[in-house]
Amino acid sequence: MNAKRTMLVVGHTGRPAGVHSAHAVIEQLTAAGIEVRILAPEAAELGCSGVTEVPVSAQAADGAEMVLVIGGDGTLLRAAELARPAGAPLLGINLGHVGFLAEAEPEDLSDAVDRVVGGSYTIEERMTLDVAVRVNSHVAVTTWALNEATVEKAARERMLDLVTEVDGRPLSRWSCDGVVFATPTGSTAYAFSAGGPVVWPEVEALLLVPISAHALFAGPMVVSPRSVLAAEVIGVAGGQSETAGAVLWCDGRRKVDLARGARVEVRRGARPVRLARLGGTDAAARGAGSGATFTDRLVVKFGLPVAGWRGLGHAARRVGAR
């Protein structure tokens, strides 16, 4: 006898639209005979019956087929902390402004859940970062990120003094606001705002993007996924404190204060994050490669102007007509 299908629903319960959408998802899943879990802190706001409450822990998604996320990219990054240890794929339903990681919009909610119930989805694995903070050569903290790890100044009025490194060799010393170490997934997030390139998700690479560096050589860099990147905190320009006024942020969620002399090391994560993808609604979209799908996502999410595009098919038809 097959085990009952189980899914974890994570929502942005601070917004009425998030609560309404979560209710609709839970009702549709339970009607299909799927067991639904919700997080205990969200239970009061959701007020659903017939669901299983689980604590917010690394075991919350154990055995779950999928984690459905109703919210923006911030909610999805929060849910990734639960899904990654279990290897469960995430499917986002966007309630945010851009929602670059989300797969469906609110108007597509019912259809998206139907396709999940029917198993009509594929899985993408996204590279992550493993991050270590060393103090006096000893590892003091280990953490991870899906989008980016950033070393930033803690005080607005001071510049941060950093030395960056690639594969054990010094690259440059910068007075700057900080530096972003990003994955291809994170290339459309903070790294993009800092002037970094957009990198297609299937490209395996690590990004190093300085933030407002006072230097001639301070452009964004793309390096091998096998490289180890590092930043050493020399201090704060004009500052005397041993605390150095620096912080490490991972995905804007996990914070580590950095003292003078702290060293942040970043390498490809040993465990990826898995995203569920529904694909297009027509045969042409479903048949397109992942690069084409990502291009379409860029156009939609950033509102890029593509009016006038005819495509190769149009040109080929014109040649054939001659």
C-alpha positions in Angstrom: 0.0 0.0 0.0 1.4 3.4 -1.0 2.0 6.0 1.7 -0.3 9.0 1.7 1.0 12.0 -0.1 2.0 14.8 2.2 2.7 18.5 1.5 3.8 21.4 3.7 2.1 24.8 3.1 4.0 27.9 4.2 2.3 31.3 3.9 2.7 35.0 4.4 0.0 35.2 7.1 0.7 38.9 7.7 -1.3 39.7 4.6 -5.0 38.9 4.1 -4.4 37.8 0.5 -1.8 35.3 1.8 -4.3 33.9 4.3 -7.0 33.6 1.7 -4.7 32.0 -0.8 -3.4 29.5 1.8 -6.9 28.5 2.7 -7.7 27.9 -1.0 -4.6 25.8 -1.5 -5.2 23.7 1.7 -8.8 23.0 0.7 -7.9 21.9 -2.8 -5.1 19.6 -1.5 -7.2 18.0 1.2 -10.1 17.5 -1.3 -7.6 15.6 -3.4 -6.8 13.3 -0.5 -3.4 14.9 0.2 -2.3 15.3 3.8 -1.4 18.9 4.6 1.0 20.2 7.2 1.2 23.8 8.3 3.7 25.5 10.6 2.5 25.9 14.2 3.2 29.7 14.4 0.9 30.1 11.4 -1.9 27.9 12.6 -3.8 30.6 14.5 -3.9 32.9 11.5 -4.9 30.2 9.1 -7.4 28.5 11.4 -7.7 25.4 9.2 -9.1 22.1 10.3 -8.0 18.7 9.2 -4.3 19.7 8.9 -1.2 18.7 10.8 0.7 21.4 12.7 4.4 21.0 12.8 7.1 23.1 14.6 9.5 25.3 12.7 12.5 23.0 12.5 14.8 21.3 10.1 12.4 18.3 10.3 9.3 20.2 9.3 9.4 19.0 5.6 10.7 15.5 6.3 8.8 13.0 4.1 6.9 15.8 2.3 6.5 15.6 -1.4 6.6 19.4 -1.8 6.6 22.7 0.1 4.0 25.1 -1.3 4.8 28.7 -0.5 2.3 31.5 -0.7 4.1 34.9 -0.6 7.0 36.7 -2.1 10.7 35.8 -2.5 11.3 36.5 1.2 8.7 33.9 2.2 10.2 31.4 -0.3 13.7 32.0 1.2 12.2 31.3 4.7 10.6 28.1 3.4 13.9 27.1 1.8 15.4 26.7 5.3 12.8 24.0 5.9 12.8 22.3 2.5 16.5 22.0 2.0 17.3 19.6 4.8 14.6 17.3 3.6 15.4 17.6 -0.1 11.7 18.6 -0.7 11.0 20.8 -3.8 9.6 24.3 -3.3 6.7 25.7 -5.4 6.1 29.5 -4.9 2.8 31.3 -5.5 3.7 34.9 -5.8 2.1 37.6 -3.6 5.1 39.9 -3.7 6.2 42.6 -6.1 8.6 40.7 -8.3 8.5 37.2 -7.0 11.3 36.0 -9.2 11.6 32.6 -7.6 7.8 32.0 -7.7 6.3 29.7 -10.3 2.7 30.9 -10.3 0.7 34.1 -9.8 -2.5 34.3 -7.7 -4.8 34.1 -10.7 -3.2 30.8 -11.6 -3.5 29.3 -8.1 -6.2 26.7 -8.8 -4.5 25.5 -12.0 -1.1 25.3 -10.3 -2.5 23.2 -7.5 -4.3 20.9 -9.9 -1.0 20.3 -11.7 0.8 19.6 -8.5 -2.0 17.1 -7.5 -1.6 15.5 -10.9 2.2 15.3 -10.6 2.6 17.5 -13.7 5.8 19.2 -12.6 9.5 19.0 -13.0 12.3 19.7 -10.6 15.2 22.1 -11.0 18.2 21.9 -8.6 19.6 25.3 -7.8 23.2 25.8 -6.6 23.7 27.1 -3.0 26.6 28.5 -1.1 28.3 27.1 2.0 29.6 29.9 4.1 32.2 29.7 6.9 33.4 32.5 9.2 36.9 32.1 10.5 38.3 33.9 13.5 42.0 33.3 14.3 42.0 30.5 11.7 39.3 28.6 13.6 35.8 28.1 12.1 33.5 30.1 14.4 30.2 29.9 12.3 29.0 27.9 9.4 25.8 28.7 7.4 24.5 28.7 3.8 22.6 30.8 1.2 20.5 30.3 -1.8 20.8 33.8 -3.3 23.8 35.4 -1.8 26.2 35.9 1.2 27.1 39.6 1.7 29.8 41.2 3.8 28.6 44.7 4.6 29.4 47.7 6.7 27.3 48.0 9.8 27.4 51.8 10.0 26.2 54.0 7.2 28.8 56.8 7.8 31.9 54.5 7.5 33.5 52.6 4.6 34.5 49.0 5.1 38.1 48.0 4.4 38.2 44.5 2.8 40.7 42.2 1.1 39.1 39.8 -1.3 40.6 36.4 -2.4 40.0 33.8 -5.0 41.4 30.2 -4.5 43.9 31.2 -1.9 45.3 34.2 -3.7 44.6 37.9 -2.9 42.5 39.7 -5.5 42.2 43.3 -4.3 41.8 45.5 -1.3 38.7 47.8 -1.4 37.3 50.6 0.7 33.6 49.8 0.0 30.1 49.3 1.3 30.7 45.6 1.1 30.9 42.6 -1.3 28.3 40.2 -2.6 29.0 36.5 -3.2 26.1 35.2 -5.2 24.8 32.1 -7.0 23.2 32.2 -10.5 19.9 32.2 -8.7 20.9 35.2 -6.7 22.2 37.1 -9.8 18.8 38.7 -10.2 18.6 39.7 -6.5 21.1 41.8 -4.5 24.0 41.1 -6.9 21.9 42.6 -9.7 21.2 45.8 -7.7 24.9 46.1 -7.1 25.7 46.0 -10.8 26.3 42.3 -11.3 25.4 40.3 -14.4 22.3 38.2 -14.9 23.4 34.6 -15.0 21.1 31.9 -16.4 20.3 29.3 -13.7 21.8 26.3 -15.6 25.2 28.1 -15.7 27.4 26.8 -12.9 29.4 29.7 -11.5 30.0 31.9 -8.5 29.7 35.7 -8.6 31.8 38.2 -6.7 30.3 41.7 -6.9 31.8 44.7 -5.0 29.3 47.2 -3.5 30.3 50.8 -4.1 34.0 50.1 -4.0 36.5 53.1 -4.3 38.9 51.5 -6.8 39.6 51.3 -10.5 39.4 47.5 -10.5 36.1 46.9 -8.9 33.8 45.3 -11.5 31.7 42.2 -11.0 33.4 38.9 -11.5 32.2 35.4 -12.5 34.4 32.5 -11.4 34.4 28.8 -11.5 31.9 26.9 -9.3 34.9 25.0 -7.9 36.6 28.2 -6.6 36.7 29.3 -3.0 36.0 33.0 -2.5 37.0 34.9 0.6 36.8 38.3 2.2 39.0 39.4 5.1 37.8 42.3 7.3 40.7 44.7 7.7 38.5 47.2 9.5 36.4 50.3 9.0 38.0 53.3 7.3 38.7 55.8 10.1 37.4 53.5 12.8 39.3 52.3 15.8 37.0 49.7 17.2 37.9 46.0 17.3 34.4 45.1 16.4 35.1 46.6 12.9 31.5 47.4 12.2 31.0 44.6 9.7 28.2 42.1 9.3 27.6 38.9 7.2 24.1 38.4 5.9 23.0 35.2 4.2 19.9 35.7 2.0 19.1 38.7 4.1 17.9 36.3 6.9 20.9 35.0 8.8 23.2 37.6 10.4 26.7 37.2 11.8 28.6 40.1 13.4 32.2 40.3 12.1 35.1 41.5 14.2 38.3 43.0 12.8 40.4 40.2 11.3 37.4 37.9 10.6 37.5 35.9 7.4 34.4 34.9 5.4 34.9 31.9 3.0 32.3 31.0 0.4 32.2 27.9 -1.8 29.6 25.9 -3.7 27.1 24.4 -1.4 27.1 20.6 -0.8 23.3 20.5 -0.8 21.2 22.3 -3.5 17.7 23.8 -3.1 15.1 22.1 -5.4 12.4 24.2 -7.1 9.3 22.7 -8.7 8.5 24.0 -12.2 5.1 23.7 -13.9 6.3 24.8 -17.3 4.1 26.7 -19.8 0.5 26.2 -20.5 0.9 25.3 -24.2 2.9 22.8 -26.1 5.4 25.4 -27.4 6.1 26.7 -23.9 6.5 23.2 -22.5 8.8 22.2 -25.3 11.1 25.2 -24.8 14.4 24.7 -23.1 15.2 26.1 -19.7 17.1 29.0 -21.1 14.1 30.1 -23.1 11.9 29.7 -20.0 14.2 31.9 -18.0 14.3 34.5 -20.7 10.6 34.6 -20.6 10.7 35.0 -16.8 13.1 37.9 -17.1 10.8 39.7 -19.6 7.7 39.2 -17.4 9.3 40.0 -14.0 11.3 43.0 -15.1 8.7 44.2 -17.7 11.3 44.3 -20.5 10.3 45.9 -23.8 10.1 43.2 -26.5 7.5 44.9 -28.9 8.4 44.3 -32.5 10.1 40.9 -32.0 9.1 38.5 -34.7 11.5 35.6 -34.1 13.5 33.3 -36.3 10.3 31.5 -37.4 9.0 34.6 -39.1 12.4 35.2 -40.8 12.5 31.5 -42.0 9.0 31.8 -43.4 10.0 34.9 -45.4 13.1 33.2 -46.8 11.0 30.1 -47.8 8.5 32.3 -49.6 11.1 33.7 -52.0 
